Amino acid sequence: MLLTMDAVFFAAAQTPSGTEAGIEGFITISPTRPGPVRVDAPASEPLANTAFVVEKEAEVASFTTDEHGHFRIQLPPGHYKVSIKGRKTTIGHFGPFEADVVADKMTSVQWNCDSGIR
């Protein structure tokens, strides 16, 4: 049933010309460890396998980042807010991030979440 709903959403989200429109990019998180960041350690890492919701006045879609923090979602033109799905704590900052989608174009983004670790 879930696969059917996803297929219906993506079919409805395509633009009439058949050219894709939506948001694509990757999401990172930092800091990844408490304390100062070591010179030889990365300051951030991909936010892998994490679910996000896409809203335009109400929830219109959702997506999950892959193991490298990448995602791609087709959406009709408009202004959207994206935030982590099902957030239960107040520590950190996981959106909302904002993006504008225009017809026949994928909007590329790079967002960084704040883990709240200090």
Beta strands, then each sheet from edge to edge (+ up, - down):
strand 1: 22-30
strand 2: 45-46
strand 3: 51-55
strand 4: 59-64
strand 5: 70-74
strand 6: 78-84
strand 7: 97-101
strand 8: 106-114
sheet 1: 2+ 1- 5+
sheet 2: 2+ 1- 8-
sheet 3: 4+ 3- 6+ 7-
end
